[in-house]
Amino acid sequence: MRSARAHDRAASGVTTTAATVYYRMLHDALAPHSVHVNHTVIVGSVGQAGQHHPDDVADHLLRQVDAREPLTVVR
C-alpha cells in the first residue's frame, strides 16, 4: 500500500507540471490576441475553517488578473 501512495504523489506531481506548462503555453500564444490565461495553484484547503479563507483566495485571484500573471501559488 505504501508504494501506491508514493506512486499517486508522483503521478500528481507530473500532472501538475504538465498542466502548468500547458497553461503557460496558452498564456504566451494567446497574449498577442488580448486573451489572458492564468493558472493558480492553491496549497492547502479553502473554506471557513480551512487553511485559506475564501475571501482571501478571491482577493488573490483579482490581483492576479489585474497583474496579468500567468502563474501564481497560494501557500
Secondary structure in CASP SS format (residue, H / E / C, confidence):
PFRMAT SS
TARGET T0000
AUTHOR 0000-0000-0000
METHOD secondary structure of the structure
MODEL  1
M C 1.00
R H 1.00
S H 1.00
A H 1.00
R H 1.00
A H 1.00
H H 1.00
D H 1.00
R H 1.00
A H 1.00
A H 1.00
S H 1.00
G H 1.00
V H 1.00
T H 1.00
T H 1.00
T H 1.00
A H 1.00
A H 1.00
T H 1.00
V H 1.00
Y H 1.00
Y H 1.00
R H 1.00
M H 1.00
L H 1.00
H H 1.00
D H 1.00
A H 1.00
L H 1.00
A H 1.00
P H 1.00
H H 1.00
S C 1.00
V C 1.00
H C 1.00
V C 1.00
N C 1.00
H E 1.00
T E 1.00
V E 1.00
I E 1.00
V C 1.00
G C 1.00
S C 1.00
V E 1.00
G C 1.00
Q C 1.00
A C 1.00
G C 1.00
Q C 1.00
H E 1.00
H C 1.00
P H 1.00
D H 1.00
D H 1.00
V H 1.00
A H 1.00
D H 1.00
H H 1.00
L H 1.00
L H 1.00
R H 1.00
Q H 1.00
V H 1.00
D H 1.00
A H 1.00
R C 1.00
E C 1.00
P C 1.00
L E 1.00
T E 1.00
V E 1.00
V E 1.00
R C 1.00
END
